[in-house]
Amino acid sequence: MDFELTAEQRQIRAAAREFAEAELGDRIAPYDARHEFPWPIVRKLAPLGFLGVLVPEEYGGAGLDHVSYALVVEELNRGDASVGITMWAHNSLATNHIALFGSPEQKRRWLPRLATGEVLGAWGLTEPGSGSDAAALRTRAAPCDGGWVLDGSKAFITNASVGGLAVVMARTEPEKAGARGISAFVVEKDTPGFAAGRPYRKLGLHASDTAELVLEGVRVPADHLLGGRGEGFVQAMQVLEGGRIAMAAMAVGIAQAALDQSVRYMKQRTAFGKTLAEFNGLQGMIADVATDVEVARLLTLRAAWLKDAGRPARHAAAMAKLFASEAAMRAATRAVQIHGGAGYITEFPVERIFRDAKLTEIGEGTSEVQRLVIAREILQLA
């Protein structure tokens, strides 16, 4: 398999890197310190096509492939993970769910608004009592005249309070247990009874928006149902396959940022009359980090390539997400160690990188869930 990028893919990566270097990095630190959503920066993503990466051109998007998308996600997260995860959740989850399963009329209605940045998208699967066991969700959708009434809540939702619409999974057939009887709905922000809670105070990703979504008697028309009744969970699993590839790319970007900061510090900091880069022990540490980053990147590109080729990618996506997320955490931990006391204070970026890295081992399925997916594929278990 040849992972040599096309000329277009290299141009897209260069554009994303240029944006990250100009707009992110140290510039995000004040937003992170204030736990403030960086609207001025996020709004600049749309003109570059980064809010409609996977949306077909006929609906106002960039219509790019998954390899290109992975490259954009990596570069943005290399600059800053709060902006990176905002863009990732908008594209991979809410927007892509509509792009994959919406009717032509639904795509015409919502995709141009999402792709042009008129609204940001959120995606509601996780609930307070159903994390890894997503099929145990309790949000209900009851039929009513001309539509549905939704009641329930969603937890840990990226873009919850800044999003203009959300794709929400709800149980339409409560008599059916587990994954059966779950459907997907588009709910717009101004719908009565639909609200976001206060943004969570999080370990990392302080400049991203994460909150609860609350649905109390939310009435949506029948044409807000995506696909068929009872197909929502199957749809969600397909959305998550692509989402895990993008989460792996997010982890690669964070790991690369940790490596970048470590190399810079090792070349500048001196001890005992030598730069840190001259110490054999630290050289070995940086070699391990660089190897981890490269392996994670190749696994991620392989999964994206399989997705673009229309080949099964669930197993490859799980492997990429598992390895890349744990590599990001190792890279961030070693970056802090290389910086010593400087790595423990907020004046140096590695402190923020360390906090941000942990989410990649949790979001889009924990490392434990990824190991189950991989093992079941190898052992051919249902």
Secondary structure, 3 states (H helix, E strand, C coil): CCCCCCHHHHHHHHHHHHHHHHHCHHHHHHHHHHCCCCHHHHHHHHHHCCCCCCCCHHHCCCCCCHHHHHHHHHHHHHHCHHHHHHHHHHHHHHHHHHHHHCCHHHHHHHHHHHHCCCCCEEEECCECCECCCHHHCCCEEEEECCEEEEEEEEEEEECCCCCCEEEEEEECCCCCCCCCCEEEEEEECCCCCEEECCCCCCCCCCCCCEEEEEEEEEEEEHHHEECCCCCHHHHHHHHHHHHHHHHHHHHHHHHHHHHHHHHHHHHHCEECCEEHHHCHHHHHHHHHHHHHHHHHHHHHHHHHHHHHCCCCCHHHHHHHHHHHHHHHHHHHHHHHHHHHHHHHCCCCHHHHHHHHHHHHHCCCCCHHHHHHHHHHHHHCCC
